[in-house]
Amino acid sequence: MGDKVVKGEEFKPITTQWKKQKGGFRASMFVFASKLNYLNLFTPAALSALDNMGFVANMALIMLTVQASSNHLHPDACGKSSCVKGGIAVMFYTSLCLLALGMGGVRGSMTAFGADQFDEKDPIEAKALASFFNWLLLSSTSGSIIGVTGVVWISTQKAWHWGFLIITIASSIGFVILALGKPFYLTKTPVESPILRIAQVIGVAFKNRKLPLPQSHEELYEVYTEEKIAHTKQMRFLDKAAILQGNYEPQPWKVCTVTQVEEVKILTRMLPILASTIIMNTCLAQLQTFSVQQGNVMNLKLGSFTVPAPSIPVIPLLFLSILIPIYELFFVPFARKITHHPSGVTQLQRVGVGLVLSSISMTIAGVIEVKRRDQGRKDPSKPISLFWLSFQYAIFGIADMFTLVGLLEFFYREAPATMKSLSTSFTWLSMSLGYFLSTVFVNVINSVTKRITPSKQGWLHGLKKAAKPVKPILRDPLPLMKQMVAKKKRETLENGSTDKVRRLKTGFDVNVKGMGWGNR
């Protein structure tokens, strides 16, 4: 649903409390707790969306915890890659779908809801808004660090259900904190759904596609409000949705306002920015998946401590937790003096820096992978250290800091007032598409390399030269036994031994005691 600021006397008490308490920073703490869900791990920016989606996510986590702790809800071993079936499968996949739905709703609404606590027209709060996105990322990163270290260790060393239990408790605490902060938040009443408004513009424009455009845009239908958006000359075909024909009354599916048409234009202009970051999120997916598989065949020792492979993603998170305060406390104030921009640099500049750094990170990742594979061929017993991966992770951590925050702030600031939640969700949509594209890349590369490698295995498993299977060497025992029997006969004749000799089934005389069989 869209967002419309409450006006008048009803809005004033909330505004007064909000200015004193700054509920946006309290709201960001919910992300800290919910981010402990490392299983990665928005509807409109309305508080009700957070309530509903947070409740759904907690219910899903409870279902996963119960299923992980009960042996009766575990599938029986069947020797296949997946043994989940029947009622167990229904419960398992239902909980995963609910978790995806809940976490998606929380992610989408959290950013816009927190940013709504600030007044962009106030210069002081405009600076605070820029800082909010940085601290939001730091809060999320802190929760992720605990998730991929402490929770992973407990899950692997103790039991899986203990890890799920910790995640459920932490998410529930965040849900309670969110509820306790309700009196302090600046809220916006939901109005018409932005998806519905977009559909109306597209539908009416298509219906009026044969109508000629008026010579002046002032002839297009408009309702003058404080949130009116000026007409632009781009994508003029959408303007046909604002043509009010003489025999029609102004109704939603009959005609759209110029402001409504311009909202669709603004979102359309954002799509190239969204598309430009999909490849970067593909890189992120590779680092979070393939690098873990890399770590499984690398030296995981850190002194006497063995680092669990699932904890490898903590490396960029540690860099982020260090770099974000440095960026916010030192770089931003310095940049503001030069650029006079509330954020220090523009959002698109941040995104551009992040994209360049992500390319450098993946180049280094390719070099490290070549080094790892070469060492594996040379001496598999002495793999390279896990911490060779820290180079690519460090650079990508910086790239993520620039790009993710830049995207969130850009989509929020540039979006129409009624579509801020929808537009900030573009960031997570880009991440989702990047992960799907990563899966496509891996499958295509493996299918191609299976055909060209002698081992007939994919990129991850194939070697330059196929390893020949080692067959056990079976020797005929009779020649060896003949030699042993002949040697023992000579010793018996030379020494005049009176030891008893027994004839074996093979037809050879063997001294039982001398052959070591005398105690049988």
N, C-alpha and C positions, 0 to 999 in steps of 0.2 A: 504494500500500500504506500501511497505517497505521504508526504509530510507537509503539514500546514501549521505554522506557528500560531499558538493560541494568543489572541489579542484581547486587550481590554482589562477590566478590573480583575477578572479571574486569573490573569497571567501574572499580576504584580507580586503577590506573595511568594510564588515560586521563584521569580527572578531574584528577589531579595535574598532568599535562603541560598540560592545557587551561587551568587556572587561571594558569599561568605565562605562557602564550604568547598566549592570546586568539585562537584560530583564526578566530573570526567576522569580525574586521576583515581578516584575510588573505583570507578567502573573498570579501569584498566587492571585492577588487581584480580578481577574475575578471570581475565585472560591468563594471569600467572597460574592460578589454580587449575583452570581447565586445560592449560597447555601441558600439564603433567601427562595427559593422554598422548603419549608419543606414538601411538599407533596411527599414525597418520595415514596427525592426528594432525545470500542474506536477504533475508527478507527485509522489509523496510526498517529504518532505524527507529522503531517504536519500542518502548520498554516491554510491551506485551510480547513482542517477538523473542526477546531475550528470555522472558519468563517461560514461554511455551517451548522454545527450542532447547533451552537449558534443562527443562524437565524431561524432554524426550531423550536427550543425551544421557542424563543420569539414569533413567530407566534402562536404557540399552546397556550401560556399564554394569548395572546390577544384574541383568540377565547374563552377561558374559562372566561375571564373578561367580554366580551360582553354578553355571555350567562348568566352569573351570575347576570348581572345588568339589563337585559331586562326581564320583566315579561312575554312577549309574547313568550320567548324562554324557559320558565319553564314548566315542565309537569303538567298536571292537576291531582289533587288528585284522586286516584282510590281505596284506601283502601288496596292496596297490597304493598309488600316490594319494588317493583320497578314499577314505572309508566312511565318510559321513553320509548317512542316509536315514530315511524315515523321520520320526518325530524329532530326533536329535538334530538332523539337518535343518528342519523347519525352525527350531529354536535358535540355532546358530546363525543362520542367514537372516532371520528376522532381527536379531540383536545387532548384526552388522549393518543392516539397512537403516535401522532406527538410529544407530550411532552416527552413520554418515549424514542422515537427515538433521539430527540435532546439532552436530558439530558444524555442519554447513550453515545452519541458521544462526548459530552463535557467532561464527566468524563474520558472516555478512552484516549482521546488525550491530555487532560490538563496535566496530571502527566508526561508523556513522553516528551511533548513539553517543559515544564518547566525545566525538568532535562537535556534536550539537550543543555541548555544554559551554561552548565559547562563542562569543559574538565577533564575527569576522570584521564588522565595521569599527570596532574599538581597536586602535593600534596596539595597545598593551595586550589585549586578549588575542589579537592576531598573531603576536609573537608566541604567546602561550599555546596557541593551537599548533604551531609548527613544532614546538617542543613536545606536545602531547604525542604526536606520531612517533617521535624518537623514543620516548619513555614507554610507549605501548610496545614497541618492538623489543626493548630491553626486558620488559616484564615477561613477554612471551618467550624470549630467549632463556631467561632464568628458569622458567618452568620446564622448558625443553631440556636444559642441562641436567636438572634433577631426574627427568624422565629417562634419558638415555644412559644415565650412570647408576643412580641409586635404585630406581625401579627395575632396570635391566638386571642389575646384580642380584637383587632379591628374587626376581623371576627365574633366573638361570641357576642360582645357587640354592634357593629354598624350594619354591613351588610357584607355578604360574598364577595360581589363584591369589597368592599374597600380593603379587604385582597389580592384578586387577583390583583387589580390595583397596590398595593405597590410592590408585587412580580414582576409584569411585568416591572414597572419602574426601579426597582433595577437591574433586569437582563439586561435591555436595556442599563443601565449605564455601567455595566460590559462589555457588547458587544462593546460599544464605547471606553472604556479604552483599550480593547484588540486591537482595530483597530488603536488607536493612538500610541500604542507601536510598531507597525510593523517595523519602521526604526531601532529599537534598538535590534531586536531579531536575534539570530543565527538560520538560517533556514536550512532545509535539503530538497533536491529535492526528490520527490517521484519516486520510481522505481517500480519494479514488486511487486504485492500483495503478502504478506506472506502466505495468505490462498492458493493462486495459487501455490506458491513454495512447500507448504506442500502437496497439492494434486498431484503435479507432482512426488514427491518422492514416495508417497504411490502407485500411479498408475503404475509408471515404475517398482518399486520393485515387485509389484504383477505380472506384465507382465513377469518379468524375474525370477519368483519364481523357475522355474525348472532349471535355469542355475547354474552351480557350481561357487562358489566364487574363485577368483584367490588366489594363495598361499601367495602373498605379496600384501599389500594394495597399494603399489606404482603403481601397474598395473591398479588401478581404475582411472577413468577419473577425472581430476582436471584442473582448470584454475587458475594460480598463480597470486594472487592479494595481496594488503596489508591487506585485511580482510579475508585472508585464515584461516580456522580453521583446526587444526591438527586432524588426524584420530584417532578414539577410537575403542576399540574392543567390546564394548557393542552393543547389538541389531544389530548383524551382518547381519540379514536378510534384513535390510534396505540398506546395502552396495550393494546389487544387483541392486539398482537403478543407481549406478555409473559404471556399467559394460558397456563398449563401445564395441559393436560387430563390427567385421571387415567390414561388408557391410553397416554400418550406418554412416551417417554424424552426428556430434554433434548437436542435436536439442533439445529444451526444453522437449518435450514429448517422446523423444527417449532415452535420457540419462541425468543424473543429475550429478553435480559436487560433490566431496567429501564434500566440504564446505556446500553445500545445504543439503546433507544428515545429516551432523553433526548438522545443525540448527534444523532439525526435532528431532534428538536425544536429544538435549538440552531441547527443549520444552517438550518432553515426560518425561524427568527426573524431570521436574517441577510439573507434574501432582500429585504426592503424596503430595507435599506441598500444592497444591491447595485443594486436598481432605481433608487434615487434618484440614483445617480451615472452612469447610462447617458447621460442628457441632457448632463451635463457633458463626458463623453468625446466626445459628438457635437460639442460646441463645439470640443474639441481637434482633432478630425478636420477641421473646417472651417478652423481656423487653419492647420493643416499642409498643407492641399490648396488650398482656394480662395484663401488669402492668397498662396500662391506664384503662382497665376494672376493675382491682383491685381498682384503685383510685376512681372510681365512687361509690364504696360501702364503702369507708373509710372516715374518718374525714378530709375534705379538708381545714379546717380552719387554718390559720396562724395568730393568734391574731384576729383582726377584718376583715382580708382580706381572701377571699375565693379563693383558687388556682384552676384555670380551669383544669379539668382532662387532656385535650389534651396537657397541658403545663408540665406534669409530666416528659417527657424526658429531660427537661432542667437540671435535677439534674446531670446526668453524664456529660452533656456538660459543666456545671460550673466547675466540678472537672477537666475536660480535660483542660479548659482554664487556670486553675491555675497550673496544673501539667506539661503541656508542656513547659512553660518558665523555670520552675524549672529544668526539665530534661535537657533542652538544655543548660542552662546557668551554671548549677552547676554539674550535674551528668556526662554529656558527657566530659567536660574538665578533670574531676577527673579520669574517666575511661580511657581516652586516655593516661594519664601518666602511667597507669598500663599495658594496653593491646597494646598500640601503634597502635590501629585501628582507622581509620578516623572517624568512627561512635561511638567510645567508646566500643561498643560490636558488635558482628557480627549480621547480619540480622536474622539468624536462632535462635540465642540465644534470641533475642527480641520476635520472634514468639513463641518460647517455653515458655517464661515467661508469655506471654499473654494467651496462652492456659491453663496453670495451674491456672492463676487468674480467667479466665472465668469459670472454673469448680468450684472454691471456691465461686464465685459470685452466680452461680445457686444453689449451696447447701444452701447458706444463703437465697436465694429467696424461696426455698422450705420450710425452717423453718418459714419464715415470713408468707407465705401463710397458713400454718397450724395454726399459731397464729391468723391470721385474720379470718379464718373459725371458729375456736373455739369460738372466741369472738362474731362472728355473731350468732352462735347458742345459746350462753349464754345470750346475751343481744343485740339484733339488734339495739336498740336505742342508744347504746354507742359504735360505731365502733372505732377501733384503729386509731391512727393518720397516715396520709399519709406519714409522714417522717420516718416511719419504712422502707419504700422502699429505703431510701437514702443509707443504708448499702450496699445492693446489687448493686445499681447504682454506688456507689463510687468505689467499687472494679472492676466492669466491665468497668468503665471509664478508669482506669489504664490499664486493660487488652487490651482495644481497642487502647490505645495510643501505647502500645508495638507492638501489632500484626499488626495493619493496616499500620503503618509506616514501620515496618520491612518487611511486604510483598511487599509494593510498591518498597522499595529500593532493596530488593532481586530480584524481578522479573526484575527490570530495569537493575541492574548491571550484572546479570547472563545471560541476553538474548543476542542473536546475534545482531550485529549492525543493521541488516535489519528487526528485529522483536521486537524492544523494545516497540513499542506501543501495539502490540498484547499481549506481555507477561505481561505488566502492567495491561492490561484489565483482566487478570486472577483474580486480587483482587476483582474486581466488579462482575466477574462471580461467584466467591465463595460466595459473598454476596447474589446474586440472587438465587443461588441454596439453600442457607441456609434459605431464606425466603420461598421458595417453600416447603422445607422439614418441616419447621415449620407448614405450613398449613396442610400437611399430618399428622403430629403428633397430631395436635389438633383434626382433624376429626376422626382419629383412636381412640384416647383416649375418645372422647365424645361418639362415637358409642359403645365402650366397656362398659363405665360406665353407659350408658342408660339402659343396660341390667341387671346390678347388683344392682342398687340403687332402693329403694322402691318408690322413686318419679318418676322413669322412665325418669329422666332428666340427661343431661350430667354433666361432671365434674364441669363446671362453675356454673351451676344452681342447680344441685342436692344436697339434704341434706341427712344426715344419716337416718333420719326418715321422711317419707313423711308427709307433712302437710295436715291435713284433711280440706276439704272446710267448711267454716263457713256458716251454713244455718240460715236464719232468723227464729226466734221462733215466731210462730203464735199461739196466745191463743184465745180460745173461749170467746167472750166478754159477753155472757149471764150470766155466774155465777157471774162475777164482777158486772154487772149491777143489778142483783138480790140483792146482798149484799148492794149496794149503795141505792137502792130503799127501802129496809127493814130498813136501818138505818135512812133514811130521814122520813119514816112513823113514826118511834118511836119518832124522834125529834118533828115531827108535833103534835103528840098526847100529848107528854109531855109538850110542850110549848103552846099548844092551838093555834097554828099559823093559821091565816086566809088566808095565801097565796094561790093563785090559784094553782091547780094541774092539770097538763095536762097528758092525757093518751097517751103514745107513741105507735107506731106500734107494739112494742114488747109485749104489753099487760100489762105493768107495769106503775104505777102512779109515776111520777117524778115531784118534785117541780122545776119549770123552773128557778126561781130566785135563789133558793138554789143551784142548780147544776151548776150555772155559765152560763146558756144559756139565761138569761133574757134579755140581750142586743142584741140578734140576731134579 
